[in-house]
Amino acid sequence: MGKKKDEAATKEAAALNEIAASIRKDFPHLTDGDVAAMIDRAREDFYDRPIREFVPLFVERRIRAQLTARKE
């Protein structure tokens, strides 16, 4: 893997960690494992995407939409 790909992967992982913390804060009934599983499932649709910059945003939106729909 090239340096740019390594940096992009590191940035993506950091962003997903921040998203996980934010979701746990906003939905305290979820366990760390619940949130990690939700992130993994949401990321599956984006594994083959060449542009990774927006993956964390899409993952967060998908999870929050699912959680909000459950509340209603």
N, CA, C and O atoms as a Tripos MOL2 file, in Angstrom:
@<TRIPOS>MOLECULE
protein
  288   287    72     0     0
PROTEIN
NO_CHARGES

@<TRIPOS>ATOM
      1 N           0.8450   -1.1820    0.0000 N.3       1 MET1
      2 CA          0.0000    0.0000    0.0000 C.3       1 MET1
      3 C           0.8880    1.2410    0.0000 C.2       1 MET1
      4 O           1.9100    1.2680    0.6850 O.2       1 MET1
      5 N           0.5130    2.2580   -0.7530 N.am      2 GLY2
      6 CA          1.3010    3.4700   -0.8260 C.3       2 GLY2
      7 C           1.0680    4.3650    0.3700 C.2       2 GLY2
      8 O           0.1350    4.1660    1.1480 O.2       2 GLY2
      9 N           1.9290    5.3490    0.5010 N.am      3 LYS3
     10 CA          1.8460    6.2680    1.6340 C.3       3 LYS3
     11 C           0.5080    7.0070    1.6650 C.2       3 LYS3
     12 O          -0.0840    7.1720    2.7320 O.2       3 LYS3
     13 N           0.0330    7.4480    0.5120 N.am      4 LYS4
     14 CA         -1.2470    8.1660    0.4700 C.3       4 LYS4
     15 C          -2.4010    7.2650    0.8860 C.2       4 LYS4
     16 O          -3.3110    7.7090    1.5870 O.2       4 LYS4
     17 N          -2.3720    5.9980    0.4610 N.am      5 LYS5
     18 CA         -3.4270    5.0630    0.8470 C.3       5 LYS5
     19 C          -3.3830    4.7870    2.3440 C.2       5 LYS5
     20 O          -4.4230    4.6780    2.9930 O.2       5 LYS5
     21 N          -2.1780    4.6750    2.8860 N.am      6 ASP6
     22 CA         -2.0260    4.4690    4.3260 C.3       6 ASP6
     23 C          -2.5780    5.6580    5.1040 C.2       6 ASP6
     24 O          -3.2800    5.4900    6.1020 O.2       6 ASP6
     25 N          -2.2570    6.8500    4.6400 N.am      7 GLU7
     26 CA         -2.7450    8.0630    5.2960 C.3       7 GLU7
     27 C          -4.2630    8.1540    5.2050 C.2       7 GLU7
     28 O          -4.9220    8.5280    6.1760 O.2       7 GLU7
     29 N          -4.8170    7.8170    4.0520 N.am      8 ALA8
     30 CA         -6.2660    7.8650    3.8720 C.3       8 ALA8
     31 C          -6.9530    6.8470    4.7830 C.2       8 ALA8
     32 O          -7.9860    7.1450    5.3830 O.2       8 ALA8
     33 N          -6.3860    5.6610    4.8850 N.am      9 ALA9
     34 CA         -6.9500    4.6320    5.7530 C.3       9 ALA9
     35 C          -6.8940    5.0680    7.2130 C.2       9 ALA9
     36 O          -7.8260    4.8170    7.9770 O.2       9 ALA9
     37 N          -5.8090    5.7140    7.5950 N.am     10 THR10
     38 CA         -5.6590    6.1990    8.9650 C.3      10 THR10
     39 C          -6.6820    7.2900    9.2570 C.2      10 THR10
     40 O          -7.2940    7.2990   10.3240 O.2      10 THR10
     41 N          -6.8670    8.2060    8.3150 N.am     11 LYS11
     42 CA         -7.8540    9.2740    8.4810 C.3      11 LYS11
     43 C          -9.2670    8.7030    8.5680 C.2      11 LYS11
     44 O         -10.0740    9.1470    9.3840 O.2      11 LYS11
     45 N          -9.5590    7.7200    7.7250 N.am     12 GLU12
     46 CA        -10.8800    7.1010    7.7400 C.3      12 GLU12
     47 C         -11.1360    6.4050    9.0730 C.2      12 GLU12
     48 O         -12.2170    6.5340    9.6490 O.2      12 GLU12
     49 N         -10.1520    5.6780    9.5560 N.am     13 ALA13
     50 CA        -10.2930    4.9830   10.8390 C.3      13 ALA13
     51 C         -10.5050    5.9710   11.9790 C.2      13 ALA13
     52 O         -11.3320    5.7380   12.8610 O.2      13 ALA13
     53 N          -9.7660    7.0650   11.9630 N.am     14 ALA14
     54 CA         -9.9140    8.0840   13.0040 C.3      14 ALA14
     55 C         -11.3060    8.7090   12.9560 C.2      14 ALA14
     56 O         -11.9340    8.9260   13.9920 O.2      14 ALA14
     57 N         -11.7790    8.9960   11.7520 N.am     15 ALA15
     58 CA        -13.1180    9.5720   11.6010 C.3      15 ALA15
     59 C         -14.1870    8.5990   12.0850 C.2      15 ALA15
     60 O         -15.1520    9.0070   12.7310 O.2      15 ALA15
     61 N         -14.0230    7.3290   11.7770 N.am     16 LEU16
     62 CA        -15.0020    6.3390   12.2180 C.3      16 LEU16
     63 C         -14.9660    6.1730   13.7380 C.2      16 LEU16
     64 O         -16.0060    5.9270   14.3500 O.2      16 LEU16
     65 N         -13.8090    6.3000   14.3490 N.am     17 ASN17
     66 CA        -13.7210    6.2640   15.8110 C.3      17 ASN17
     67 C         -14.4570    7.4450   16.4320 C.2      17 ASN17
     68 O         -15.1410    7.2930   17.4440 O.2      17 ASN17
     69 N         -14.3170    8.6170   15.8270 N.am     18 GLU18
     70 CA        -15.0330    9.7980   16.3120 C.3      18 GLU18
     71 C         -16.5380    9.6190   16.1590 C.2      18 GLU18
     72 O         -17.3070    9.9990   17.0420 O.2      18 GLU18
     73 N         -16.9490    9.0490   15.0520 N.am     19 ILE19
     74 CA        -18.3660    8.8010   14.8080 C.3      19 ILE19
     75 C         -18.8990    7.8040   15.8400 C.2      19 ILE19
     76 O         -19.9900    7.9900   16.3780 O.2      19 ILE19
     77 N         -18.1440    6.7680   16.1100 N.am     20 ALA20
     78 CA        -18.5620    5.7750   17.1010 C.3      20 ALA20
     79 C         -18.7620    6.4400   18.4610 C.2      20 ALA20
     80 O         -19.7550    6.1750   19.1380 O.2      20 ALA20
     81 N         -17.8400    7.2920   18.8610 N.am     21 ALA21
     82 CA        -17.9620    7.9830   20.1480 C.3      21 ALA21
     83 C         -19.1850    8.8930   20.1650 C.2      21 ALA21
     84 O         -19.8960    8.9600   21.1680 O.2      21 ALA21
     85 N         -19.4260    9.5810   19.0780 N.am     22 SER22
     86 CA        -20.5840   10.4690   18.9920 C.3      22 SER22
     87 C         -21.8990    9.6950   19.0600 C.2      22 SER22
     88 O         -22.8450   10.1200   19.7240 O.2      22 SER22
     89 N         -21.9510    8.5750   18.3780 N.am     23 ILE23
     90 CA        -23.1690    7.7590   18.3970 C.3      23 ILE23
     91 C         -23.4000    7.1910   19.7930 C.2      23 ILE23
     92 O         -24.5310    7.1850   20.2780 O.2      23 ILE23
     93 N         -22.3460    6.7160   20.4400 N.am     24 ARG24
     94 CA        -22.4930    6.1870   21.7990 C.3      24 ARG24
     95 C         -22.9760    7.2690   22.7570 C.2      24 ARG24
     96 O         -23.7610    6.9970   23.6660 O.2      24 ARG24
     97 N         -22.5030    8.5010   22.5500 N.am     25 LYS25
     98 CA        -22.9280    9.6230   23.3940 C.3      25 LYS25
     99 C         -24.4110    9.9250   23.1710 C.2      25 LYS25
    100 O         -25.1540   10.1350   24.1300 O.2      25 LYS25
    101 N         -24.8340    9.9460   21.9220 N.am     26 ASP26
    102 CA        -26.2110   10.2940   21.5910 C.3      26 ASP26
    103 C         -27.1980    9.1490   21.8220 C.2      26 ASP26
    104 O         -28.3940    9.3810   21.9960 O.2      26 ASP26
    105 N         -26.7000    7.9270   21.8220 N.am     27 PHE27
    106 CA        -27.5390    6.7370   22.0160 C.3      27 PHE27
    107 C         -26.8830    5.8730   23.1030 C.2      27 PHE27
    108 O         -26.3150    4.8220   22.8060 O.2      27 PHE27
    109 N         -26.9640    6.3220   24.3600 N.am     28 PRO28
    110 CA        -26.2270    5.6550   25.4420 C.3      28 PRO28
    111 C         -26.6760    4.2210   25.7320 C.2      28 PRO28
    112 O         -25.9710    3.4820   26.4180 O.2      28 PRO28
    113 N         -27.8220    3.8290   25.2240 N.am     29 HIS29
    114 CA        -28.2790    2.4560   25.4410 C.3      29 HIS29
    115 C         -27.5150    1.4450   24.5930 C.2      29 HIS29
    116 O         -27.6070    0.2410   24.8320 O.2      29 HIS29
    117 N         -26.7620    1.9230   23.6050 N.am     30 LEU30
    118 CA        -25.9860    1.0230   22.7450 C.3      30 LEU30
    119 C         -24.6490    0.6830   23.3900 C.2      30 LEU30
    120 O         -24.0170    1.5330   24.0170 O.2      30 LEU30
    121 N         -24.2330   -0.5490   23.2340 N.am     31 THR31
    122 CA        -22.9200   -0.9560   23.7230 C.3      31 THR31
    123 C         -21.8600   -0.6240   22.6630 C.2      31 THR31
    124 O         -22.1790   -0.3200   21.5130 O.2      31 THR31
    125 N         -20.6130   -0.6920   23.0780 N.am     32 ASP32
    126 CA        -19.5140   -0.4870   22.1260 C.3      32 ASP32
    127 C         -19.6090   -1.5120   20.9970 C.2      32 ASP32
    128 O         -19.3760   -1.1890   19.8330 O.2      32 ASP32
    129 N         -19.9530   -2.7470   21.3520 N.am     33 GLY33
    130 CA        -20.0840   -3.8040   20.3480 C.3      33 GLY33
    131 C         -21.2130   -3.5360   19.3670 C.2      33 GLY33
    132 O         -21.0860   -3.8050   18.1720 O.2      33 GLY33
    133 N         -22.3270   -3.0000   19.8810 N.am     34 ASP34
    134 CA        -23.4500   -2.6530   19.0040 C.3      34 ASP34
    135 C         -23.0180   -1.6250   17.9700 C.2      34 ASP34
    136 O         -23.2820   -1.7710   16.7760 O.2      34 ASP34
    137 N         -22.3560   -0.5930   18.4460 N.am     35 VAL35
    138 CA        -21.9340    0.4960   17.5590 C.3      35 VAL35
    139 C         -20.9060   -0.0100   16.5480 C.2      35 VAL35
    140 O         -20.9870    0.3190   15.3650 O.2      35 VAL35
    141 N         -19.9610   -0.7920   16.9990 N.am     36 ALA36
    142 CA        -18.9430   -1.3330   16.0900 C.3      36 ALA36
    143 C         -19.5840   -2.2040   15.0180 C.2      36 ALA36
    144 O         -19.1990   -2.1340   13.8510 O.2      36 ALA36
    145 N         -20.5540   -3.0180   15.4000 N.am     37 ALA37
    146 CA        -21.2350   -3.8720   14.4260 C.3      37 ALA37
    147 C         -22.0140   -3.0360   13.4210 C.2      37 ALA37
    148 O         -22.0300   -3.3460   12.2290 O.2      37 ALA37
    149 N         -22.6590   -1.9800   13.8990 N.am     38 MET38
    150 CA        -23.4120   -1.1060   12.9890 C.3      38 MET38
    151 C         -22.4700   -0.4310   11.9920 C.2      38 MET38
    152 O         -22.7850   -0.3250   10.8070 O.2      38 MET38
    153 N         -21.3310    0.0170   12.4700 N.am     39 ILE39
    154 CA        -20.3590    0.6620   11.5860 C.3      39 ILE39
    155 C         -19.8520   -0.3420   10.5580 C.2      39 ILE39
    156 O         -19.7560   -0.0190    9.3740 O.2      39 ILE39
    157 N         -19.5320   -1.5380   10.9890 N.am     40 ASP40
    158 CA        -19.0500   -2.5680   10.0560 C.3      40 ASP40
    159 C         -20.0810   -2.8650    8.9810 C.2      40 ASP40
    160 O         -19.7430   -2.9560    7.8010 O.2      40 ASP40
    161 N         -21.3450   -3.0170    9.3880 N.am     41 ARG41
    162 CA        -22.4080   -3.3070    8.4050 C.3      41 ARG41
    163 C         -22.5840   -2.1480    7.4290 C.2      41 ARG41
    164 O         -22.7250   -2.3600    6.2240 O.2      41 ARG41
    165 N         -22.5750   -0.9270    7.9490 N.am     42 ALA42
    166 CA        -22.7660    0.2430    7.0840 C.3      42 ALA42
    167 C         -21.6000    0.4100    6.1090 C.2      42 ALA42
    168 O         -21.8000    0.8410    4.9740 O.2      42 ALA42
    169 N         -20.3950    0.0750    6.5400 N.am     43 ARG43
    170 CA        -19.2120    0.2140    5.6830 C.3      43 ARG43
    171 C         -19.1890   -0.7970    4.5470 C.2      43 ARG43
    172 O         -18.5650   -0.5500    3.5150 O.2      43 ARG43
    173 N         -19.8550   -1.9230    4.7200 N.am     44 GLU44
    174 CA        -19.8160   -2.9790    3.7020 C.3      44 GLU44
    175 C         -20.1940   -2.4690    2.3100 C.2      44 GLU44
    176 O         -19.6130   -2.9030    1.3160 O.2      44 GLU44
    177 N         -21.1540   -1.5600    2.2310 N.am     45 ASP45
    178 CA        -21.5820   -1.0480    0.9390 C.3      45 ASP45
    179 C         -20.5490   -0.1360    0.2870 C.2      45 ASP45
    180 O         -20.6690    0.2000   -0.8910 O.2      45 ASP45
    181 N         -19.5550    0.2570    1.0380 N.am     46 PHE46
    182 CA        -18.5830    1.2230    0.5260 C.3      46 PHE46
    183 C         -17.1760    0.6460    0.3640 C.2      46 PHE46
    184 O         -16.2510    1.3820    0.0210 O.2      46 PHE46
    185 N         -16.9960   -0.6460    0.6030 N.am     47 TYR47
    186 CA        -15.6610   -1.2410    0.5380 C.3      47 TYR47
    187 C         -14.9780   -1.0600   -0.8120 C.2      47 TYR47
    188 O         -13.7660   -0.8510   -0.8700 O.2      47 TYR47
    189 N         -15.7350   -1.1360   -1.8870 N.am     48 ASP48
    190 CA        -15.1170   -1.0760   -3.2130 C.3      48 ASP48
    191 C         -15.0850    0.3270   -3.8100 C.2      48 ASP48
    192 O         -14.7270    0.4970   -4.9750 O.2      48 ASP48
    193 N         -15.4500    1.3050   -3.0390 N.am     49 ARG49
    194 CA        -15.4590    2.6760   -3.5500 C.3      49 ARG49
    195 C         -14.0440    3.2300   -3.5830 C.2      49 ARG49
    196 O         -13.3260    3.1470   -2.5860 O.2      49 ARG49
    197 N         -13.6320    3.7930   -4.7100 N.am     50 PRO50
    198 CA        -12.2590    4.2870   -4.8160 C.3      50 PRO50
    199 C         -12.0260    5.5810   -4.0390 C.2      50 PRO50
    200 O         -10.9120    5.8340   -3.5810 O.2      50 PRO50
    201 N         -13.0460    6.3860   -3.8910 N.am     51 ILE51
    202 CA        -12.9050    7.6400   -3.1550 C.3      51 ILE51
    203 C         -13.4330    7.4000   -1.7460 C.2      51 ILE51
    204 O         -14.6240    7.1520   -1.5600 O.2      51 ILE51
    205 N         -12.5510    7.4730   -0.7590 N.am     52 ARG52
    206 CA        -12.8770    7.0850    0.6080 C.3      52 ARG52
    207 C         -13.1990    8.2640    1.5210 C.2      52 ARG52
    208 O         -13.6350    8.0610    2.6540 O.2      52 ARG52
    209 N         -12.9920    9.4910    1.0470 N.am     53 GLU53
    210 CA        -13.1180   10.6600    1.9110 C.3      53 GLU53
    211 C         -14.4830   10.7990    2.5680 C.2      53 GLU53
    212 O         -14.5820   11.2640    3.7040 O.2      53 GLU53
    213 N         -15.5360   10.3990    1.8610 N.am     54 PHE54
    214 CA        -16.8760   10.6110    2.3800 C.3      54 PHE54
    215 C         -17.4900    9.3760    3.0230 C.2      54 PHE54
    216 O         -18.6270    9.4280    3.4920 O.2      54 PHE54
    217 N         -16.7680    8.2800    3.0530 N.am     55 VAL55
    218 CA        -17.3040    7.0450    3.6330 C.3      55 VAL55
    219 C         -17.7420    7.2510    5.0820 C.2      55 VAL55
    220 O         -18.8500    6.8450    5.4340 O.2      55 VAL55
    221 N         -16.9210    7.8650    5.9380 N.am     56 PRO56
    222 CA        -17.3860    8.0590    7.3150 C.3      56 PRO56
    223 C         -18.6900    8.8600    7.4020 C.2      56 PRO56
    224 O         -19.5580    8.5430    8.2150 O.2      56 PRO56
    225 N         -18.8250    9.8680    6.5880 N.am     57 LEU57
    226 CA        -20.0540   10.6600    6.5760 C.3      57 LEU57
    227 C         -21.2530    9.8020    6.1790 C.2      57 LEU57
    228 O         -22.3020    9.8600    6.8210 O.2      57 LEU57
    229 N         -21.0990    9.0180    5.1360 N.am     58 PHE58
    230 CA        -22.1900    8.1500    4.6870 C.3      58 PHE58
    231 C         -22.5420    7.0990    5.7370 C.2      58 PHE58
    232 O         -23.7140    6.7920    5.9530 O.2      58 PHE58
    233 N         -21.5260    6.5590    6.3770 N.am     59 VAL59
    234 CA        -21.7420    5.5540    7.4240 C.3      59 VAL59
    235 C         -22.5260    6.1870    8.5770 C.2      59 VAL59
    236 O         -23.5090    5.6200    9.0540 O.2      59 VAL59
    237 N         -22.0860    7.3570    9.0150 N.am     60 GLU60
    238 CA        -22.7760    8.0210   10.1240 C.3      60 GLU60
    239 C         -24.2200    8.3340    9.7690 C.2      60 GLU60
    240 O         -25.1200    8.0850   10.5720 O.2      60 GLU60
    241 N         -24.4540    8.8660    8.6010 N.am     61 ARG61
    242 CA        -25.8320    9.1890    8.1940 C.3      61 ARG61
    243 C         -26.7070    7.9450    8.1700 C.2      61 ARG61
    244 O         -27.8540    7.9830    8.6150 O.2      61 ARG61
    245 N         -26.1760    6.8520    7.6570 N.am     62 ARG62
    246 CA        -26.9490    5.6090    7.5820 C.3      62 ARG62
    247 C         -27.3110    5.1090    8.9820 C.2      62 ARG62
    248 O         -28.4530    4.7280    9.2350 O.2      62 ARG62
    249 N         -26.3420    5.1130    9.8790 N.am     63 ILE63
    250 CA        -26.5870    4.6130   11.2360 C.3      63 ILE63
    251 C         -27.5790    5.5080   11.9720 C.2      63 ILE63
    252 O         -28.5070    5.0170   12.6140 O.2      63 ILE63
    253 N         -27.3830    6.8060   11.8790 N.am     64 ARG64
    254 CA        -28.3000    7.7190   12.5710 C.3      64 ARG64
    255 C         -29.7190    7.6040   12.0190 C.2      64 ARG64
    256 O         -30.6870    7.6740   12.7760 O.2      64 ARG64
    257 N         -29.8460    7.4320   10.7240 N.am     65 ALA65
    258 CA        -31.1820    7.2460   10.1330 C.3      65 ALA65
    259 C         -31.8260    5.9720   10.6750 C.2      65 ALA65
    260 O         -33.0140    5.9700   11.0000 O.2      65 ALA65
    261 N         -31.0670    4.9080   10.7750 N.am     66 GLN66
    262 CA        -31.5900    3.6480   11.3070 C.3      66 GLN66
    263 C         -32.0030    3.8110   12.7680 C.2      66 GLN66
    264 O         -33.0750    3.3540   13.1670 O.2      66 GLN66
    265 N         -31.1760    4.4470   13.5470 N.am     67 LEU67
    266 CA        -31.4750    4.6120   14.9690 C.3      67 LEU67
    267 C         -32.6650    5.5390   15.1890 C.2      67 LEU67
    268 O         -33.4820    5.3030   16.0790 O.2      67 LEU67
    269 N         -32.7640    6.5830   14.3880 N.am     68 THR68
    270 CA        -33.8760    7.5070   14.5040 C.3      68 THR68
    271 C         -35.1740    6.8160   14.1000 C.2      68 THR68
    272 O         -36.2110    7.0380   14.7240 O.2      68 THR68
    273 N         -35.1280    5.9940   13.0800 N.am     69 ALA69
    274 CA        -36.3240    5.2680   12.6390 C.3      69 ALA69
    275 C         -36.8000    4.3030   13.7220 C.2      69 ALA69
    276 O         -38.0030    4.0850   13.8680 O.2      69 ALA69
    277 N         -35.8830    3.7310   14.4730 N.am     70 ARG70
    278 CA        -36.2380    2.8230   15.5590 C.3      70 ARG70
    279 C         -36.9580    3.5380   16.6940 C.2      70 ARG70
    280 O         -37.8320    2.9670   17.3450 O.2      70 ARG70
    281 N         -36.5800    4.8060   16.9260 N.am     71 LYS71
    282 CA        -37.1880    5.5770   18.0020 C.3      71 LYS71
    283 C         -38.6380    5.9170   17.7210 C.2      71 LYS71
    284 O         -39.4440    6.0350   18.6440 O.2      71 LYS71
    285 N         -38.9670    6.0730   16.4660 N.am     72 GLU72
    286 CA        -40.3100    6.5270   16.0820 C.3      72 GLU72
    287 C         -41.3340    5.4400   16.1900 C.2      72 GLU72
    288 O         -42.5090    5.6680   15.9010 O.2      72 GLU72
@<TRIPOS>BOND
     1     1     2 1
     2     2     3 1
     3     3     4 2
     4     3     5 am
     5     5     6 1
     6     6     7 1
     7     7     8 2
     8     7     9 am
     9     9    10 1
    10    10    11 1
    11    11    12 2
    12    11    13 am
    13    13    14 1
    14    14    15 1
    15    15    16 2
    16    15    17 am
    17    17    18 1
    18    18    19 1
    19    19    20 2
    20    19    21 am
    21    21    22 1
    22    22    23 1
    23    23    24 2
    24    23    25 am
    25    25    26 1
    26    26    27 1
    27    27    28 2
    28    27    29 am
    29    29    30 1
    30    30    31 1
    31    31    32 2
    32    31    33 am
    33    33    34 1
    34    34    35 1
    35    35    36 2
    36    35    37 am
    37    37    38 1
    38    38    39 1
    39    39    40 2
    40    39    41 am
    41    41    42 1
    42    42    43 1
    43    43    44 2
    44    43    45 am
    45    45    46 1
    46    46    47 1
    47    47    48 2
    48    47    49 am
    49    49    50 1
    50    50    51 1
    51    51    52 2
    52    51    53 am
    53    53    54 1
    54    54    55 1
    55    55    56 2
    56    55    57 am
    57    57    58 1
    58    58    59 1
    59    59    60 2
    60    59    61 am
    61    61    62 1
    62    62    63 1
    63    63    64 2
    64    63    65 am
    65    65    66 1
    66    66    67 1
    67    67    68 2
    68    67    69 am
    69    69    70 1
    70    70    71 1
    71    71    72 2
    72    71    73 am
    73    73    74 1
    74    74    75 1
    75    75    76 2
    76    75    77 am
    77    77    78 1
    78    78    79 1
    79    79    80 2
    80    79    81 am
    81    81    82 1
    82    82    83 1
    83    83    84 2
    84    83    85 am
    85    85    86 1
    86    86    87 1
    87    87    88 2
    88    87    89 am
    89    89    90 1
    90    90    91 1
    91    91    92 2
    92    91    93 am
    93    93    94 1
    94    94    95 1
    95    95    96 2
    96    95    97 am
    97    97    98 1
    98    98    99 1
    99    99   100 2
   100    99   101 am
   101   101   102 1
   102   102   103 1
   103   103   104 2
   104   103   105 am
   105   105   106 1
   106   106   107 1
   107   107   108 2
   108   107   109 am
   109   109   110 1
   110   110   111 1
   111   111   112 2
   112   111   113 am
   113   113   114 1
   114   114   115 1
   115   115   116 2
   116   115   117 am
   117   117   118 1
   118   118   119 1
   119   119   120 2
   120   119   121 am
   121   121   122 1
   122   122   123 1
   123   123   124 2
   124   123   125 am
   125   125   126 1
   126   126   127 1
   127   127   128 2
   128   127   129 am
   129   129   130 1
   130   130   131 1
   131   131   132 2
   132   131   133 am
   133   133   134 1
   134   134   135 1
   135   135   136 2
   136   135   137 am
   137   137   138 1
   138   138   139 1
   139   139   140 2
   140   139   141 am
   141   141   142 1
   142   142   143 1
   143   143   144 2
   144   143   145 am
   145   145   146 1
   146   146   147 1
   147   147   148 2
   148   147   149 am
   149   149   150 1
   150   150   151 1
   151   151   152 2
   152   151   153 am
   153   153   154 1
   154   154   155 1
   155   155   156 2
   156   155   157 am
   157   157   158 1
   158   158   159 1
   159   159   160 2
   160   159   161 am
   161   161   162 1
   162   162   163 1
   163   163   164 2
   164   163   165 am
   165   165   166 1
   166   166   167 1
   167   167   168 2
   168   167   169 am
   169   169   170 1
   170   170   171 1
   171   171   172 2
   172   171   173 am
   173   173   174 1
   174   174   175 1
   175   175   176 2
   176   175   177 am
   177   177   178 1
   178   178   179 1
   179   179   180 2
   180   179   181 am
   181   181   182 1
   182   182   183 1
   183   183   184 2
   184   183   185 am
   185   185   186 1
   186   186   187 1
   187   187   188 2
   188   187   189 am
   189   189   190 1
   190   190   191 1
   191   191   192 2
   192   191   193 am
   193   193   194 1
   194   194   195 1
   195   195   196 2
   196   195   197 am
   197   197   198 1
   198   198   199 1
   199   199   200 2
   200   199   201 am
   201   201   202 1
   202   202   203 1
   203   203   204 2
   204   203   205 am
   205   205   206 1
   206   206   207 1
   207   207   208 2
   208   207   209 am
   209   209   210 1
   210   210   211 1
   211   211   212 2
   212   211   213 am
   213   213   214 1
   214   214   215 1
   215   215   216 2
   216   215   217 am
   217   217   218 1
   218   218   219 1
   219   219   220 2
   220   219   221 am
   221   221   222 1
   222   222   223 1
   223   223   224 2
   224   223   225 am
   225   225   226 1
   226   226   227 1
   227   227   228 2
   228   227   229 am
   229   229   230 1
   230   230   231 1
   231   231   232 2
   232   231   233 am
   233   233   234 1
   234   234   235 1
   235   235   236 2
   236   235   237 am
   237   237   238 1
   238   238   239 1
   239   239   240 2
   240   239   241 am
   241   241   242 1
   242   242   243 1
   243   243   244 2
   244   243   245 am
   245   245   246 1
   246   246   247 1
   247   247   248 2
   248   247   249 am
   249   249   250 1
   250   250   251 1
   251   251   252 2
   252   251   253 am
   253   253   254 1
   254   254   255 1
   255   255   256 2
   256   255   257 am
   257   257   258 1
   258   258   259 1
   259   259   260 2
   260   259   261 am
   261   261   262 1
   262   262   263 1
   263   263   264 2
   264   263   265 am
   265   265   266 1
   266   266   267 1
   267   267   268 2
   268   267   269 am
   269   269   270 1
   270   270   271 1
   271   271   272 2
   272   271   273 am
   273   273   274 1
   274   274   275 1
   275   275   276 2
   276   275   277 am
   277   277   278 1
   278   278   279 1
   279   279   280 2
   280   279   281 am
   281   281   282 1
   282   282   283 1
   283   283   284 2
   284   283   285 am
   285   285   286 1
   286   286   287 1
   287   287   288 2
@<TRIPOS>SUBSTRUCTURE
     1 MET1         2 RESIDUE 1 A MET
     2 GLY2         6 RESIDUE 1 A GLY
     3 LYS3        10 RESIDUE 1 A LYS
     4 LYS4        14 RESIDUE 1 A LYS
     5 LYS5        18 RESIDUE 1 A LYS
     6 ASP6        22 RESIDUE 1 A ASP
     7 GLU7        26 RESIDUE 1 A GLU
     8 ALA8        30 RESIDUE 1 A ALA
     9 ALA9        34 RESIDUE 1 A ALA
    10 THR10       38 RESIDUE 1 A THR
    11 LYS11       42 RESIDUE 1 A LYS
    12 GLU12       46 RESIDUE 1 A GLU
    13 ALA13       50 RESIDUE 1 A ALA
    14 ALA14       54 RESIDUE 1 A ALA
    15 ALA15       58 RESIDUE 1 A ALA
    16 LEU16       62 RESIDUE 1 A LEU
    17 ASN17       66 RESIDUE 1 A ASN
    18 GLU18       70 RESIDUE 1 A GLU
    19 ILE19       74 RESIDUE 1 A ILE
    20 ALA20       78 RESIDUE 1 A ALA
    21 ALA21       82 RESIDUE 1 A ALA
    22 SER22       86 RESIDUE 1 A SER
    23 ILE23       90 RESIDUE 1 A ILE
    24 ARG24       94 RESIDUE 1 A ARG
    25 LYS25       98 RESIDUE 1 A LYS
    26 ASP26      102 RESIDUE 1 A ASP
    27 PHE27      106 RESIDUE 1 A PHE
    28 PRO28      110 RESIDUE 1 A PRO
    29 HIS29      114 RESIDUE 1 A HIS
    30 LEU30      118 RESIDUE 1 A LEU
    31 THR31      122 RESIDUE 1 A THR
    32 ASP32      126 RESIDUE 1 A ASP
    33 GLY33      130 RESIDUE 1 A GLY
    34 ASP34      134 RESIDUE 1 A ASP
    35 VAL35      138 RESIDUE 1 A VAL
    36 ALA36      142 RESIDUE 1 A ALA
    37 ALA37      146 RESIDUE 1 A ALA
    38 MET38      150 RESIDUE 1 A MET
    39 ILE39      154 RESIDUE 1 A ILE
    40 ASP40      158 RESIDUE 1 A ASP
    41 ARG41      162 RESIDUE 1 A ARG
    42 ALA42      166 RESIDUE 1 A ALA
    43 ARG43      170 RESIDUE 1 A ARG
    44 GLU44      174 RESIDUE 1 A GLU
    45 ASP45      178 RESIDUE 1 A ASP
    46 PHE46      182 RESIDUE 1 A PHE
    47 TYR47      186 RESIDUE 1 A TYR
    48 ASP48      190 RESIDUE 1 A ASP
    49 ARG49      194 RESIDUE 1 A ARG
    50 PRO50      198 RESIDUE 1 A PRO
    51 ILE51      202 RESIDUE 1 A ILE
    52 ARG52      206 RESIDUE 1 A ARG
    53 GLU53      210 RESIDUE 1 A GLU
    54 PHE54      214 RESIDUE 1 A PHE
    55 VAL55      218 RESIDUE 1 A VAL
    56 PRO56      222 RESIDUE 1 A PRO
    57 LEU57      226 RESIDUE 1 A LEU
    58 PHE58      230 RESIDUE 1 A PHE
    59 VAL59      234 RESIDUE 1 A VAL
    60 GLU60      238 RESIDUE 1 A GLU
    61 ARG61      242 RESIDUE 1 A ARG
    62 ARG62      246 RESIDUE 1 A ARG
    63 ILE63      250 RESIDUE 1 A ILE
    64 ARG64      254 RESIDUE 1 A ARG
    65 ALA65      258 RESIDUE 1 A ALA
    66 GLN66      262 RESIDUE 1 A GLN
    67 LEU67      266 RESIDUE 1 A LEU
    68 THR68      270 RESIDUE 1 A THR
    69 ALA69      274 RESIDUE 1 A ALA
    70 ARG70      278 RESIDUE 1 A ARG
    71 LYS71      282 RESIDUE 1 A LYS
    72 GLU72      286 RESIDUE 1 A GLU
